[in-house]
Amino acid sequence: MGTIYNLEYDYSTENGQSIVFSRKDNKKLTADNLNAVQLKMIQSNRIPHMLPMALENIDLVTKLHYDINSKQKLISYFRDNKATMNDYYQLFLSLINTLEEASSYMLDQKNYILQMEFLFIGQNPSDVYLTYLPVIDLEKTNSVTDDMKKLLTDVAGEIDGLQGNEFKSILNYIKNASFSLSGLKTLLLELISLRSNVNQMYSNHEYTNGNQMEGSFTENQNTADQSHPEPIVAGSQSMTKKKVKKKLPPLTSRTKVYLIMGSLLAIALIWKLYDMYRNPAVMLTSSILTVVVIVAVFVFWKIWRPGVAAVETEVPQPLEKPVTKQPKPEQKVRQKQQQFNVQIPKQQYQTQFSPTNATPLAATQADTTLLAADNEDTVLLEEESNLSVATMEKEVDVSATLIRTTADEAPQTIAINANNFLIGRNEEAVNYPDTAVGVSRIHAEIIKIDGSSFGIKDLGSKNGSKLNGAPMVPYKVYALKEEDEFDLGKAHYTFKWSSSQ
């Protein structure tokens, strides 16, 4: 028995699995508590992405039954199938579309329950089902947008390999005062488009700008001798890009068991027929039918399913990277006082155009002068003191660390060296094993959101976790700041940024 808003509900296994709402304000639910227009619309139409509802009226007592057969709770589906950011986007696009279509069926958006406990998944994340309550005077304090904001952060804690930059964009929009469902839909569509185009965009950007910046120069006056442009050829160095590929979503464990057992039963019946009528014709027929069953299972598993759309996934593939030929030794420029751009080392260029690093280009530029016709060395005109400072700043490396302390052990510094850094007792499953009292096998996870942001979430530990003295909600991501402290059992941790040269 549970309570949501001012309604009481329970789970029933009679005639299949269902959720049953039977009481309102500690009294039995009656027909007077229901919105007659909304109830008629639900009974007359098959509303997409709404849990099927049946009305039971016995002795003036009303019960609402919601059918959840062949569906998984949202949190269970995401954990079992290791949901990705694509699943996250598809889920919320379906939720937003369902809320936007509510007015078409004379329904009220606020009567949908936007909580993980009442969201169910069918074949894939876009096949989501919501619970709608056609009840008058629901005691609901939060608005639809507030519920959606909370749901965005709660579901993010279940994503396998959370993409920091993308989720940070969503977090920034959640904090925006102009947050709306239509704006969120636009943002999600842009992020989906960005996932398929970002790698190609960056490779093109590097190719175009790299040819202009590496070894290019401009003369102050026109001369008869013009330098020859460097030809571009395809080199042996390679990089990778991601290609979008469509494939069916994975089957649930229950569906796999039913499919395998059903196919084995069909094959057994086929060969039982041969056992009854032993002759070459029946044997040939049984063999053909067996092959047909196996092929049908493979097609349903991997290629096609009725009513199920393929989901886009990203597959890495090699991409040849253009490089420049070195100029011939005899091609030298013999004129003084020519101004040109300093060649930027390839590693530094890639760091500069990285999405998480924005070092100003001016810090790496300096004027140079050719000294002699036969000497290609250059002399930097910058003061040495300035150059040493620039070099020192470039060599500073900032990384995230944890300081672990317990009552009977000396403080220990731990480097966070993974995007998903796990802490727990199980040495084989975690990045840092902690055997302190009260620590679970896989207790908590430190998540790298981007180059300058980290988060933490409790992984459903038995004894729980605390962040700055406050208990943490399991599977919810909390942002970590400098000097934040958290407790895992009897172990105490402090989050710090460390710099090394």
GIVENBEL-V185793 format. One line per field, one symbol per residue. ss: DSSP state (h for helix, s for strand, l for the rest). phi: phi as a letter, one per 30 degrees, with the letter a starting at -180 (. if undefined). A space follows every 50 residues. Layout:
# GIVENBEL-V185793
ss->???
phi->???
This chain:
# GIVENBEL-V185793
ss->lsssllsssssslllllsssssssllssllhhhslhhhhhhhhhllllls llssssssllsssssssllllsshhhhhhhllllhhhhhhhhhhhhhhhh lhhhhlllhhhssllhhhlssllllllsssssllsllllllllhhhhhhh hhhhhhlllllllhhhhhhhhhhhhlllllhhhhhhhhhhhhhhhhhhhh hhhhhhhhhhhhhlllsslllllllllllllsssssssssssssssslll llhhhhhhhhhhhhhhhhhhhhhhhhlllhhhhhhhhhhhhhhhhhhhhh hhhlllllllssssssssssssssllllllllllllllsslllllhhhhh hhllllllllhhhhlllsssssllsssssslllhhhhhhhhhhhhlssss ssssssllsssssssllllssssslllllllssllllllllllsssssss llssssssllllllsssllssllllllsssllllssssllssssssssss l
phi->.bbbhcccbacbcdhjdacbcbbbhibddbdddcdddddddddcbcdeic eecbccbbhiccbcccdbdibcdeddddddchdcdddedddddddddddd deddchccedddccbedccbccdaedccbccccdcdhddcdddddddddd dedddedcddiedddddddddddddddceaddddddddddddddddcddd ddddddddddddcdicbbddbdbddcdddddcbdcddbbbbccdbcaddd ddedddddddddddddddddddddddbdaedddddddddddddddddddd dccbbdicddcdbccdbdbdcdbcddddeddbcccdhccbdddceddddd ddcddcbbdddddccadbbdcbdcbcdbcdddddddddddddddddbcbc bbccbbdcbdebcbddcbdbccblddddcbdbdbcddidddbcbbccdda dbbbbbbdciddcibbchicdcdeicdcdcceidbbcciddcbbdbccbb c
